[in-house]
Amino acid sequence: MNKYMAEFVGTFWLVLGGCGSAVLAAGFPELGIGFLGVSLAFGLTVLTMAFAIGHISGCHLNPAISIGLWVGGRFDAKDLVPYIIFQVIGGIAAGGILYLIASGQAGFDLAGGFAANGYGEHSPGGYTLTAALITEIVMSAMFLIVIMGSTDSRAPAGFAPIAIGLCLTLIHLISIPVTNTSVNPARSTAVAVYVGDWATSQLWLFWFAPIVGAVIGALIYKVMAKES
């Protein structure tokens, strides 16, 4: 159970740190951290947890990553479902803590989005479903390539958490305006269940696209990194 609990704690921290920065700090008058700050917050959650629990569970924190690593031959199928379950539960638990904190402010309203992912009228920049789908697939594929490459036995040892954390930061810098950035079904589910309504009706895309992207990324890396 230790690696499953590590995934629970790690995903909890990712949602609390990343979504928490978006909900509590991004729009704070004059001092708000904005898109750049939220992007960095998500990257820092992964970087810190990769050092903290990477040696316990591999620090996936993301159902799409677990599936992608399984496709890429880096993860045992027997752990796949338990990892996904604990990631989603960890994310939802963090969403609950964030809701309790955020609702302590007068005027708090879930209609503000609660850092949920969306497309169309619920995209920060008003991007279409097609744009959101392409964005999430491509970003997830590149994320998997960076993860598999930086953790390859031929890569410099000890630097993977930095590469992975900075990659997630870059992904957010690119895609927050499009979808509020998911690339992680657990992160999307964690806040969508509290928003309900449109957030849960659009949640399918933020499971489908990251998983498809992660599988594509894993397959690309397997071909690209194959030794002759």
KAFENSUL-V923548 format. One record per helix or strand of 2 or more residues. SS is the DSSP state (a for helix, b for strand). FROM is the first residue (numbers start at 0). LEN is the number of residues. If there is no record, write none. Layout:
ss->SS from->FROM len->LEN
ss->SS from->FROM len->LEN
//
This chain:
ss->a from->1 len->24
ss->a from->33 len->24
ss->a from->62 len->9
ss->a from->76 len->26
ss->a from->109 len->3
ss->a from->119 len->3
ss->a from->128 len->22
ss->a from->159 len->20
ss->a from->184 len->11
ss->a from->196 len->5
ss->a from->204 len->20
//
